[in-house]
Amino acid sequence: MKLIKAIIRPEKVLPVLEALSEKGHNSVTRISVLGRGKQRGLKVGDVYYDEIPKEMLLIVVEDASVKETVQTIAGSARTEEAGAFGDGKIFVSEVSTAYTVSTGEEGL
């Protein structure tokens, strides 16, 4: 199993969630976060924004679904066909096991 963490623009959350749902990935955790990427913030006029609002989506998938899930997120989160600075980042980590709280069942 893998944990996919996707940090994306807030306005792209609904398109990403819809695309994931169409692929059968309905279990998603959404967290509002602040951060900055390689561009180190944003300057608008005289105002400098060091921390930019983003949304983090957490999804656990089987190993065989990782590539398709990452492509689905990236394709839905891009602001333009070629993408733009600030579109986000996707991280993939190993998950050794998962448990359902209500039943104690192990696995997805």
MIVO-680900 format. One record per residue: residue number from 1; x, y, z negated of N, C-alpha, C in turn. Coordinates in pm, 1 decimal, padded with zeros to 6 digits, m for minus. Layout:
<num = NUM	n_X = X	n_Y = Y	n_Z = Z	ca_X = X	ca_Y = Y	ca_Z = Z	c_X = X	c_Y = Y	c_Z = Z>
...
***
This chain:
<num = 1	n_X = 00084.5	n_Y = m00118.0	n_Z = 00000.0	ca_X = 00000.0	ca_Y = 00000.0	ca_Z = 00000.0	c_X = 00088.3	c_Y = 00123.3	c_Z = 00000.0>
<num = 2	n_X = 00036.3	n_Y = 00228.3	n_Z = 00060.1	ca_X = 00108.6	ca_Y = 00355.5	ca_Z = 00066.0	c_X = 00018.0	c_Y = 00468.4	c_Z = 00017.7>
<num = 3	n_X = 00079.5	n_Y = 00568.2	n_Z = m00046.2	ca_X = 00011.1	ca_Y = 00690.7	ca_Z = m00085.6	c_X = 00050.1	c_Y = 00798.2	c_Z = 00014.3>
<num = 4	n_X = m00049.3	n_Y = 00855.3	n_Z = 00079.3	ca_X = m00026.0	ca_Y = 00964.1	ca_Z = 00173.7	c_X = m00068.4	c_Y = 01093.0	c_Z = 00105.7>
<num = 5	n_X = 00026.0	n_Y = 01187.4	n_Z = 00095.1	ca_X = m00001.4	ca_Y = 01320.8	ca_Z = 00040.9	c_X = 00006.9	c_Y = 01417.7	c_Z = 00157.6>
<num = 6	n_X = m00103.7	n_Y = 01483.4	n_Z = 00185.4	ca_X = m00106.7	ca_Y = 01580.1	ca_Z = 00295.3	c_X = m00134.4	c_Y = 01717.9	c_Z = 00237.0>
<num = 7	n_X = m00044.5	n_Y = 01811.3	n_Z = 00260.4	ca_X = m00063.4	ca_Y = 01949.2	ca_Z = 00216.0	c_X = m00096.5	c_Y = 02030.1	c_Z = 00341.3>
<num = 8	n_X = m00219.7	n_Y = 02084.6	n_Z = 00344.9	ca_X = m00269.7	ca_Y = 02147.9	ca_Z = 00466.1	c_X = m00336.1	c_Y = 02281.5	c_Z = 00435.4>
<num = 9	n_X = m00368.0	n_Y = 02355.3	n_Z = 00541.4	ca_X = m00439.3	ca_Y = 02482.2	ca_Z = 00527.9	c_X = m00581.1	c_Y = 02456.1	c_Z = 00477.0>
<num = 10	n_X = m00631.9	n_Y = 02541.7	n_Z = 00388.2	ca_X = m00767.0	ca_Y = 02522.1	ca_Z = 00334.1	c_X = m00874.9	c_Y = 02514.3	c_Z = 00441.8>
<num = 11	n_X = m00861.8	n_Y = 02592.0	n_Z = 00547.2	ca_X = m00964.9	ca_Y = 02592.4	ca_Z = 00651.2	c_X = m00964.0	c_Y = 02466.2	c_Z = 00737.3>
<num = 12	n_X = m00862.9	n_Y = 02380.8	n_Z = 00720.0	ca_X = m00854.0	ca_Y = 02256.7	ca_Z = 00796.2	c_X = m00900.9	c_Y = 02134.5	c_Z = 00718.2>
<num = 13	n_X = m00941.9	n_Y = 02153.8	n_Z = 00591.9	ca_X = m00981.2	ca_Y = 02040.3	ca_Z = 00509.1	c_X = m01101.6	c_Y = 01966.8	c_Z = 00567.8>
<num = 14	n_X = m01207.3	n_Y = 02038.6	n_Z = 00600.5	ca_X = m01328.0	ca_Y = 01971.7	ca_Z = 00651.8	c_X = m01303.2	c_Y = 01895.5	c_Z = 00781.6>
<num = 15	n_X = m01232.9	n_Y = 01953.9	n_Z = 00880.8	ca_X = m01203.5	ca_Y = 01874.3	ca_Z = 01000.3	c_X = m01120.3	c_Y = 01749.1	c_Z = 00971.2>
<num = 16	n_X = m01025.5	n_Y = 01760.1	n_Z = 00878.1	ca_X = m00942.8	ca_Y = 01644.5	ca_Z = 00842.7	c_X = m01027.6	c_Y = 01538.3	c_Z = 00773.3>
<num = 17	n_X = m01110.6	n_Y = 01578.8	n_Z = 00676.8	ca_X = m01195.4	ca_Y = 01482.3	ca_Z = 00605.8	c_X = m01292.8	c_Y = 01413.3	c_Z = 00701.1>
<num = 18	n_X = m01348.7	n_Y = 01488.4	n_Z = 00795.2	ca_X = m01439.9	ca_Y = 01428.4	ca_Z = 00893.4	c_X = m01366.7	c_Y = 01326.9	c_Z = 00980.8>
<num = 19	n_X = m01247.0	n_Y = 01360.8	n_Z = 01026.1	ca_X = m01168.9	ca_Y = 01270.1	ca_Z = 01110.0	c_X = m01129.6	c_Y = 01143.6	c_Z = 01033.0>
<num = 20	n_X = m01091.3	n_Y = 01160.0	n_Z = 00905.6	ca_X = m01057.5	ca_Y = 01043.6	ca_Z = 00823.2	c_X = m01179.2	c_Y = 00954.1	c_Z = 00802.8>
<num = 21	n_X = m01293.7	n_Y = 01014.9	n_Z = 00778.8	ca_X = m01416.4	ca_Y = 00939.1	ca_Z = 00758.0	c_X = m01452.4	c_Y = 00858.3	c_Z = 00882.8>
<num = 22	n_X = m01434.3	n_Y = 00918.6	n_Z = 01000.3	ca_X = m01460.9	ca_Y = 00847.8	ca_Z = 01125.9	c_X = m01370.6	c_Y = 00725.9	c_Z = 01142.0>
<num = 23	n_X = m01252.1	n_Y = 00729.8	n_Z = 01083.1	ca_X = m01157.8	ca_Y = 00617.9	ca_Z = 01089.7	c_X = m01177.5	c_Y = 00519.7	c_Z = 00973.9>
<num = 24	n_X = m01278.1	n_Y = 00545.7	n_Z = 00888.2	ca_X = m01307.8	ca_Y = 00454.6	ca_Z = 00778.2	c_X = m01237.3	c_Y = 00484.9	c_Z = 00647.9>
<num = 25	n_X = m01171.6	n_Y = 00600.7	n_Z = 00639.8	ca_X = m01101.6	ca_Y = 00639.1	ca_Z = 00517.0	c_X = m01187.6	c_Y = 00740.1	c_Z = 00441.2>
<num = 26	n_X = m01275.2	n_Y = 00690.2	n_Z = 00355.5	ca_X = m01366.2	ca_Y = 00776.5	ca_Z = 00281.4	c_X = m01314.2	c_Y = 00813.5	c_Z = 00143.3>
<num = 27	n_X = m01220.6	n_Y = 00737.5	n_Z = 00089.9	ca_X = m01168.1	ca_Y = 00761.1	ca_Z = m00044.3	c_X = m01051.3	c_Y = 00858.4	c_Z = m00037.9>
<num = 28	n_X = m01077.0	n_Y = 00982.8	n_Z = m00075.9	ca_X = m00976.6	ca_Y = 01088.6	ca_Z = m00068.9	c_X = m00987.0	c_Y = 01173.5	c_Z = m00194.8>
<num = 29	n_X = m00873.6	n_Y = 01211.8	n_Z = m00251.5	ca_X = m00870.2	ca_Y = 01306.7	ca_Z = m00362.2	c_X = m00820.8	c_Y = 01439.1	c_Z = m00306.0>
<num = 30	n_X = m00890.2	n_Y = 01547.4	n_Z = m00342.5	ca_X = m00857.1	ca_Y = 01681.3	ca_Z = m00291.9	c_X = m00819.9	c_Y = 01770.9	c_Z = m00409.6>
<num = 31	n_X = m00705.5	n_Y = 01839.1	n_Z = m00397.3	ca_X = m00656.1	ca_Y = 01926.4	ca_Z = m00503.3	c_X = m00614.4	c_Y = 02059.6	c_Z = m00442.0>
<num = 32	n_X = m00661.2	n_Y = 02169.3	n_Z = m00498.7	ca_X = m00616.6	ca_Y = 02301.8	ca_Z = m00455.5	c_X = m00479.3	c_Y = 02328.5	c_Z = m00515.6>
<num = 33	n_X = m00385.3	n_Y = 02370.5	n_Z = m00431.9	ca_X = m00248.0	ca_Y = 02394.4	ca_Z = m00476.5	c_X = m00198.1	c_Y = 02527.9	c_Z = m00421.2>
<num = 34	n_X = m00088.4	n_Y = 02576.7	n_Z = m00477.2	ca_X = m00019.2	ca_Y = 02695.2	ca_Z = m00427.0	c_X = 00122.4	c_Y = 02654.4	c_Z = m00393.1>
<num = 35	n_X = 00177.3	n_Y = 02711.6	n_Z = m00287.4	ca_X = 00314.3	ca_Y = 02678.3	ca_Z = m00252.9	c_X = 00362.0	c_Y = 02756.1	c_Z = m00133.5>
<num = 36	n_X = 00480.6	n_Y = 02720.3	n_Z = m00089.5	ca_X = 00537.3	ca_Y = 02781.7	ca_Z = 00028.9	c_X = 00625.2	c_Y = 02679.9	c_Z = 00097.8>
<num = 37	n_X = 00639.3	n_Y = 02695.3	n_Z = 00225.7	ca_X = 00722.0	ca_Y = 02605.0	ca_Z = 00304.0	c_X = 00851.4	c_Y = 02670.1	c_Z = 00346.5>
<num = 38	n_X = 00900.0	n_Y = 02627.9	n_Z = 00460.0	ca_X = 01026.9	ca_Y = 02679.4	ca_Z = 00511.8	c_X = 01024.1	c_Y = 02829.3	c_Z = 00537.2>
<num = 39	n_X = 00906.0	n_Y = 02882.7	n_Z = 00565.1	ca_X = 00896.4	ca_Y = 03025.9	ca_Z = 00594.7	c_X = 00910.3	c_Y = 03111.1	c_Z = 00469.5>
<num = 40	n_X = 00913.0	n_Y = 03050.5	n_Z = 00351.7	ca_X = 00935.0	ca_Y = 03116.6	ca_Z = 00222.3	c_X = 00833.8	c_Y = 03227.4	c_Z = 00195.6>
<num = 41	n_X = 00708.7	n_Y = 03198.6	n_Z = 00216.4	ca_X = 00604.8	ca_Y = 03295.4	ca_Z = 00187.5	c_X = 00557.3	c_Y = 03367.6	c_Z = 00312.1>
<num = 42	n_X = 00483.0	n_Y = 03475.3	n_Z = 00289.1	ca_X = 00421.3	ca_Y = 03547.9	ca_Z = 00398.7	c_X = 00418.8	c_Y = 03696.0	c_Z = 00366.0>
<num = 43	n_X = 00458.1	n_Y = 03780.2	n_Z = 00462.2	ca_X = 00454.3	ca_Y = 03924.3	ca_Z = 00441.4	c_X = 00348.4	c_Y = 03984.3	c_Z = 00534.0>
<num = 44	n_X = 00253.8	n_Y = 04056.3	n_Z = 00473.1	ca_X = 00148.8	ca_Y = 04125.6	ca_Z = 00547.5	c_X = 00158.3	c_Y = 04273.0	c_Z = 00509.3>
<num = 45	n_X = 00206.5	n_Y = 04353.8	n_Z = 00602.5	ca_X = 00229.8	ca_Y = 04494.7	ca_Z = 00570.2	c_X = 00337.5	c_Y = 04507.1	c_Z = 00464.8>
<num = 46	n_X = 00305.7	n_Y = 04577.3	n_Z = 00356.4	ca_X = 00400.3	ca_Y = 04592.8	ca_Z = 00246.0	c_X = 00385.8	c_Y = 04484.7	c_Z = 00138.9>
<num = 47	n_X = 00287.8	n_Y = 04396.8	n_Z = 00155.7	ca_X = 00259.6	ca_Y = 04295.4	ca_Z = 00054.3	c_X = 00326.5	c_Y = 04163.1	c_Z = 00091.7>
<num = 48	n_X = 00397.6	n_Y = 04106.2	n_Z = m00005.6	ca_X = 00463.9	ca_Y = 03977.4	ca_Z = 00013.5	c_X = 00393.1	c_Y = 03871.8	c_Z = m00070.3>
<num = 49	n_X = 00349.4	n_Y = 03765.2	n_Z = m00006.0	ca_X = 00282.8	ca_Y = 03654.0	ca_Z = m00073.9	c_X = 00382.4	c_Y = 03539.6	c_Z = m00087.3>
<num = 50	n_X = 00429.2	n_Y = 03518.0	n_Z = m00210.7	ca_X = 00527.8	ca_Y = 03413.4	ca_Z = m00237.2	c_X = 00462.0	c_Y = 03276.0	c_Z = m00242.7>
<num = 51	n_X = 00340.8	n_Y = 03270.4	n_Z = m00293.1	ca_X = 00267.5	ca_Y = 03144.1	ca_Z = m00303.0	c_X = 00141.5	c_Y = 03153.2	c_Z = m00218.0>
<num = 52	n_X = 00126.0	n_Y = 03057.3	n_Z = m00129.4	ca_X = 00014.4	ca_Y = 03057.4	ca_Z = m00035.5	c_X = m00080.9	c_Y = 02944.8	c_Z = m00073.7>
<num = 53	n_X = m00212.6	n_Y = 02970.7	n_Z = m00076.5	ca_X = m00309.0	ca_Y = 02865.3	ca_Z = m00108.7	c_X = m00308.3	c_Y = 02754.5	c_Z = m00003.2>
<num = 54	n_X = m00304.1	n_Y = 02633.2	n_Z = m00049.5	ca_X = m00310.8	ca_Y = 02513.6	ca_Z = 00035.7	c_X = m00401.4	c_Y = 02412.4	c_Z = m00032.6>
<num = 55	n_X = m00432.2	n_Y = 02305.4	n_Z = 00037.0	ca_X = m00507.2	ca_Y = 02194.1	ca_Z = m00019.6	c_X = m00421.9	c_Y = 02069.2	c_Z = m00004.3>
<num = 56	n_X = m00419.7	n_Y = 01985.4	n_Z = m00108.4	ca_X = m00348.1	ca_Y = 01859.3	ca_Z = m00101.8	c_X = m00450.0	c_Y = 01746.4	c_Z = m00102.6>
<num = 57	n_X = m00438.4	n_Y = 01659.9	n_Z = m00003.4	ca_X = m00523.7	ca_Y = 01542.1	ca_Z = 00004.7	c_X = m00439.4	c_Y = 01420.1	c_Z = m00029.7>
<num = 58	n_X = m00492.4	n_Y = 01335.2	n_Z = m00116.6	ca_X = m00424.8	ca_Y = 01212.0	ca_Z = m00155.9	c_X = m00507.8	c_Y = 01094.2	c_Z = m00107.0>
<num = 59	n_X = m00444.2	n_Y = 01004.4	n_Z = m00032.2	ca_X = m00513.5	ca_Y = 00890.7	ca_Z = 00025.0	c_X = m00424.6	c_Y = 00768.1	c_Z = 00008.5>
<num = 60	n_X = m00478.8	n_Y = 00658.2	n_Z = m00042.8	ca_X = m00404.6	ca_Y = 00532.6	ca_Z = m00050.8	c_X = m00459.1	c_Y = 00440.2	c_Z = 00057.2>
<num = 61	n_X = m00367.7	n_Y = 00388.5	n_Z = 00140.1	ca_X = m00407.3	ca_Y = 00301.3	ca_Z = 00250.6	c_X = m00318.6	c_Y = 00177.4	c_Z = 00253.7>
<num = 62	n_X = m00366.2	n_Y = 00076.5	n_Z = 00323.0	ca_X = m00284.0	ca_Y = m00042.5	ca_Z = 00346.6	c_X = m00168.9	c_Y = m00004.2	c_Z = 00439.5>
<num = 63	n_X = m00058.7	n_Y = m00076.9	n_Z = 00431.6	ca_X = 00060.1	ca_Y = m00046.3	ca_Z = 00511.4	c_X = 00029.0	c_Y = m00036.6	c_Z = 00660.5>
<num = 64	n_X = m00057.0	n_Y = m00124.3	n_Z = 00709.7	ca_X = m00088.6	ca_Y = m00127.7	ca_Z = 00853.0	c_X = m00162.6	c_Y = m00002.9	c_Z = 00900.2>
<num = 65	n_X = m00222.5	n_Y = 00073.6	n_Z = 00808.8	ca_X = m00300.9	ca_Y = 00191.5	ca_Z = 00845.7	c_X = m00224.8	c_Y = 00322.9	c_Z = 00836.1>
<num = 66	n_X = m00099.8	n_Y = 00318.9	n_Z = 00792.7	ca_X = m00025.5	ca_Y = 00442.1	ca_Z = 00766.3	c_X = m00010.2	c_Y = 00528.1	c_Z = 00891.0>
<num = 67	n_X = 00039.9	n_Y = 00471.1	n_Z = 00998.4	ca_X = 00067.2	ca_Y = 00549.4	ca_Z = 01119.2	c_X = m00061.0	c_Y = 00613.5	c_Z = 01172.5>
<num = 68	n_X = m00167.9	n_Y = 00537.1	n_Z = 01182.1	ca_X = m00294.9	ca_Y = 00589.7	ca_Z = 01232.2	c_X = m00348.0	c_Y = 00700.6	c_Z = 01140.8>
<num = 69	n_X = m00337.8	n_Y = 00681.7	n_Z = 01009.7	ca_X = m00387.1	ca_Y = 00781.1	ca_Z = 00914.9	c_X = m00306.8	c_Y = 00910.4	c_Z = 00924.4>
<num = 70	n_X = m00174.8	n_Y = 00899.7	n_Z = 00931.5	ca_X = m00089.4	ca_Y = 01017.7	ca_Z = 00944.4	c_X = m00120.3	c_Y = 01091.1	c_Z = 01074.6>
<num = 71	n_X = m00137.2	n_Y = 01019.2	n_Z = 01184.1	ca_X = m00169.6	ca_Y = 01081.9	ca_Z = 01312.8	c_X = m00306.1	c_Y = 01150.7	c_Z = 01307.3>
<num = 72	n_X = m00402.2	n_Y = 01089.4	n_Z = 01239.3	ca_X = m00535.7	ca_Y = 01147.8	ca_Z = 01225.2	c_X = m00528.4	c_Y = 01278.8	c_Z = 01148.7>
<num = 73	n_X = m00455.2	n_Y = 01278.6	n_Z = 01037.3	ca_X = m00441.7	ca_Y = 01400.1	ca_Z = 00956.4	c_X = m00370.7	c_Y = 01508.8	c_Z = 01036.7>
<num = 74	n_X = m00256.6	n_Y = 01475.3	n_Z = 01094.4	ca_X = m00178.0	ca_Y = 01574.6	ca_Z = 01168.2	c_X = m00257.0	c_Y = 01631.8	c_Z = 01284.8>
<num = 75	n_X = m00326.0	n_Y = 01548.4	n_Z = 01357.9	ca_X = m00402.7	ca_Y = 01595.1	ca_Z = 01472.1	c_X = m00516.8	c_Y = 01687.5	c_Z = 01433.3>
<num = 76	n_X = m00577.5	n_Y = 01663.1	n_Z = 01318.9	ca_X = m00690.3	ca_Y = 01744.4	ca_Z = 01272.5	c_X = m00646.3	c_Y = 01869.0	c_Z = 01197.4>
<num = 77	n_X = m00524.1	n_Y = 01869.0	n_Z = 01146.1	ca_X = m00477.0	ca_Y = 01980.8	ca_Z = 01063.4	c_X = m00403.4	c_Y = 02088.1	c_Z = 01143.6>
<num = 78	n_X = m00363.6	n_Y = 02056.7	n_Z = 01266.2	ca_X = m00291.0	ca_Y = 02155.8	ca_Z = 01347.4	c_X = m00381.6	c_Y = 02273.3	c_Z = 01382.2>
<num = 79	n_X = m00325.2	n_Y = 02394.2	n_Z = 01377.8	ca_X = m00404.2	ca_Y = 02512.4	ca_Z = 01410.0	c_X = m00407.5	c_Y = 02539.2	c_Z = 01559.8>
<num = 80	n_X = m00311.1	n_Y = 02490.3	n_Z = 01630.6	ca_X = m00304.0	ca_Y = 02505.4	ca_Z = 01775.6	c_X = m00261.3	c_Y = 02370.9	c_Z = 01832.6>
<num = 81	n_X = m00266.3	n_Y = 02357.9	n_Z = 01963.4	ca_X = m00228.4	ca_Y = 02230.8	ca_Z = 02025.1	c_X = m00087.1	c_Y = 02189.3	c_Z = 01987.2>
<num = 82	n_X = 00005.3	n_Y = 02286.6	n_Z = 01986.2	ca_X = 00144.9	ca_Y = 02257.2	ca_Z = 01952.7	c_X = 00174.1	c_Y = 02273.6	c_Z = 01804.3>
<num = 83	n_X = 00078.6	n_Y = 02324.9	n_Z = 01726.2	ca_X = 00100.2	ca_Y = 02348.6	ca_Z = 01584.5	c_X = 00164.3	c_Y = 02483.8	c_Z = 01559.7>
<num = 84	n_X = 00167.4	n_Y = 02524.1	n_Z = 01432.6	ca_X = 00223.6	ca_Y = 02653.5	ca_Z = 01394.4	c_X = 00282.7	c_Y = 02643.3	c_Z = 01254.1>
<num = 85	n_X = 00371.5	n_Y = 02738.6	n_Z = 01220.8	ca_X = 00425.9	ca_Y = 02742.7	ca_Z = 01085.3	c_X = 00311.8	c_Y = 02749.8	c_Z = 00985.3>
<num = 86	n_X = 00324.8	n_Y = 02676.8	n_Z = 00876.5	ca_X = 00223.5	ca_Y = 02680.2	ca_Z = 00771.5	c_X = 00112.0	c_Y = 02579.3	c_Z = 00787.9>
<num = 87	n_X = 00117.7	n_Y = 02495.7	n_Z = 00892.9	ca_X = 00013.6	ca_Y = 02395.1	ca_Z = 00912.3	c_X = 00017.3	c_Y = 02288.2	c_Z = 00803.7>
<num = 88	n_X = 00133.5	n_Y = 02265.2	n_Z = 00745.0	ca_X = 00140.4	ca_Y = 02171.5	ca_Z = 00633.9	c_X = 00249.1	c_Y = 02067.6	c_Z = 00647.2>
<num = 89	n_X = 00241.4	n_Y = 01969.3	n_Z = 00557.3	ca_X = 00340.2	ca_Y = 01862.4	ca_Z = 00550.3	c_X = 00269.9	c_Y = 01735.9	c_Z = 00502.8>
<num = 90	n_X = 00318.3	n_Y = 01621.1	n_Z = 00549.1	ca_X = 00262.5	ca_Y = 01492.2	ca_Z = 00508.2	c_X = 00375.3	c_Y = 01408.0	c_Z = 00450.8>
<num = 91	n_X = 00351.1	n_Y = 01351.3	n_Z = 00332.6	ca_X = 00448.3	ca_Y = 01265.3	ca_Z = 00265.1	c_X = 00387.9	c_Y = 01126.6	c_Z = 00247.6>
<num = 92	n_X = 00470.1	n_Y = 01024.2	n_Z = 00262.5	ca_X = 00424.5	ca_Y = 00886.4	ca_Z = 00244.9	c_X = 00512.5	c_Y = 00820.6	c_Z = 00139.3>
<num = 93	n_X = 00447.5	n_Y = 00762.3	n_Z = 00037.0	ca_X = 00519.6	ca_Y = 00696.2	ca_Z = m00072.7	c_X = 00464.2	c_Y = 00556.1	c_Z = m00093.3>
<num = 94	n_X = 00547.2	n_Y = 00472.5	n_Z = m00151.1	ca_X = 00507.3	ca_Y = 00335.6	ca_Z = m00183.8	c_X = 00415.6	c_Y = 00334.1	c_Z = m00306.2>
<num = 95	n_X = 00314.6	n_Y = 00249.2	n_Z = m00304.2	ca_X = 00227.7	ca_Y = 00225.0	ca_Z = m00420.1	c_X = 00243.3	c_Y = 00078.1	c_Z = m00455.9>
<num = 96	n_X = 00288.7	n_Y = 00049.7	n_Z = m00576.5	ca_X = 00311.7	ca_Y = m00090.1	ca_Z = m00612.9	c_X = 00181.3	c_Y = m00164.3	c_Z = m00639.3>
<num = 97	n_X = 00084.7	n_Y = m00098.6	n_Z = m00700.6	ca_X = m00046.3	ca_Y = m00160.2	ca_Z = m00722.5	c_X = m00147.5	c_Y = m00053.0	c_Z = m00759.5>
<num = 98	n_X = m00274.4	n_Y = m00090.9	n_Z = m00756.9	ca_X = m00382.4	ca_Y = m00000.2	ca_Z = m00794.6	c_X = m00485.2	c_Y = m00080.5	c_Z = m00874.5>
<num = 99	n_X = m00552.1	n_Y = m00015.0	n_Z = m00966.5	ca_X = m00654.7	ca_Y = m00079.6	ca_Z = m01048.9	c_X = m00781.5	c_Y = 00003.2	c_Z = m01046.0>
<num = 100	n_X = m00895.1	n_Y = m00062.6	n_Z = m01041.1	ca_X = m01023.0	ca_Y = 00004.3	ca_Z = m01053.9	c_X = m01055.4	c_Y = 00018.1	c_Z = m01202.1>
<num = 101	n_X = m01080.1	n_Y = 00137.6	n_Z = m01248.5	ca_X = m01101.5	ca_Y = 00163.3	ca_Z = m01390.2	c_X = m01221.0	c_Y = 00087.0	c_Z = m01444.3>
<num = 102	n_X = m01334.0	n_Y = 00089.8	n_Z = m01373.5	ca_X = m01457.0	ca_Y = 00029.2	ca_Z = m01425.3	c_X = m01450.8	c_Y = m00122.1	c_Z = m01438.6>
<num = 103	n_X = m01377.1	n_Y = m00189.1	n_Z = m01346.6	ca_X = m01375.9	ca_Y = m00335.8	ca_Z = m01347.1	c_X = m01242.2	c_Y = m00395.7	c_Z = m01385.7>
<num = 104	n_X = m01136.1	n_Y = m00316.2	n_Z = m01377.2	ca_X = m01002.6	ca_Y = m00367.7	ca_Z = m01401.5	c_X = m00946.9	c_Y = m00443.9	c_Z = m01283.0>
<num = 105	n_X = m01021.1	n_Y = m00447.4	n_Z = m01173.5	ca_X = m00979.4	ca_Y = m00519.4	ca_Z = m01053.9	c_X = m00851.5	c_Y = m00457.3	c_Z = m00995.5>
<num = 106	n_X = m00760.2	n_Y = m00543.9	n_Z = m00952.2	ca_X = m00634.5	ca_Y = m00499.4	ca_Z = m00894.0	c_X = m00646.6	c_Y = m00492.3	c_Z = m00742.3>
<num = 107	n_X = m00587.4	n_Y = m00389.9	n_Z = m00682.5	ca_X = m00587.7	ca_Y = m00372.8	ca_Z = m00536.9	c_X = m00683.2	c_Y = m00265.0	c_Z = m00492.9>
<num = 108	n_X = m00686.3	n_Y = m00238.5	n_Z = m00361.5	ca_X = m00775.4	ca_Y = m00137.4	ca_Z = m00307.8	c_X = m00915.5	c_Y = m00190.5	c_Z = m00309.8>
***
